């Protein structure tokens, strides 16, 4: 199916996006997760038609020339990766370009970015995947990964080059390794229009899911301060989620220390306490003070903490067992279980396993699509906590609103706007996210919320038409304006103009 859609995209781009938009719920898993994981693993075998910009370590000093060779004079959004941690599948080198392409397909279909004004990029700094290095069809650099200062100099040159030609472009960092993801985000986020979907997008999506979970119980967003959360996974994505939820708790009244105490973080060596001196700096604030619990396994942690929410960001398929989920159901009447690792093979548990092991008590939401489960004849909805709910609308709002940077408040407003798209009927059934078939409506609502918050945070550039419309005419007018800027996959009439006229 992916090959058929890729072939169609190369032949008839308008028809490709029309099919993708009209059948978004069915087609998105083919062009994006989980299928795109397989595509990246096999990109060197299925690559047929050039798409995207390749920049390698050998291009240092001339990256600006490469960017200026790109045919589009205007680019609104760039998705860039170095292929070092693709969807939990590890280092895939230059094959990571597949994720940049798939991501931007969702930008175009889901948020209305024009296909001619988006740019997928892979920065090839080598790979530590020896299977690829030794494969005769692999077309990336055949060398170990660039590290240290040289690596950051390469990324700096790329950033200077794209911003010199496209000063208003939004740049999304995608699937960088834990070693570099947070460092790159911190390096640029205060003065460039950038975000990291693995850290910020995942965190915003999970927070919105928790808000949806609370809404389904009849609670309010402020009740997030009463949740106890166990997180399996302490990488960049896992800790980005934890830090963002903690900020939401602080927004609703907790101190920083009180918010940190609501979390139990586990990595491959078990529960992290203050005795874990080797823990990364971004994990240490969340280390448990109860040093006697150091290294506790997941089951022991669940029994000790009695969590309301269990989040899986470990990339370990089948990590959640019947004993662990059974303990979740014993501790709390209606727990939330979120196995978020991608692709499907890395899910901590399936929807069916969750339903059976919790005896139908748990609300379930996964990172990759899962079918609805059935327990004792009752259908239990399976929500998909996929970043595609957030990143298209976030990017659209930041781009159309002409934001200077993306603030945490803008991300929080995106999470809150997503919850407002869930119908009361869906909440009653146990859904914590809206239907993906409503992706354009979802993106529009999120984009307008993001623009509003950017204006409140005073990070909108002067002359922003969207900001002017919001201030002068109100929210409905802003929605009409943003909607008018969204690409529609229709055949536009063309008029022949003889050479020399209008040039």
Secondary structure, 3 states (H helix, E strand, C coil): CHHHHHHHHHHCHHHHHHHHHHCHHHHHHHHCCCHHHHHHHCHHHHCCCCCCEEEEHHHCCCHHHHHHHCCCCCCCEEEEECCCCCCCCCCCHHHHHHHHHHHHHHHHHHHCCCHHHEEEEEEECCCCCHHHHCCCCCCCCCCCCCCHHHHHHHHHHHHHHHHHHCCCCEEEECCCCHHHHHHHHHHHCCCCCEEEHHHHHHHHHHHHHHHHHHHHCCCCHHHHHHCCEEEECCCHHHHHHHHHHHHHHHHCCCCHHHHHCCEEEEECCEECECCCCCCCHHHHCCCECCHHHCCCCHHHHHHHHCCCEEEECCCCCCCCCHHHHHHHHHHCCCCEEEECCCCHHHCCCCHHHHHHHCCCCCEEEECCCCCCEEECCEEECEEECCHHHCHHHHHHHHHHCCECCCCHHHHHHHHHHHHCCCCHHHHHHCCCCCCHHHHHHHHHHHHHHHHHHHHHCCCECCCCHHHHHHHHHCHHHHHHHHHHCCCCCCCCCCCCCCCCCCC
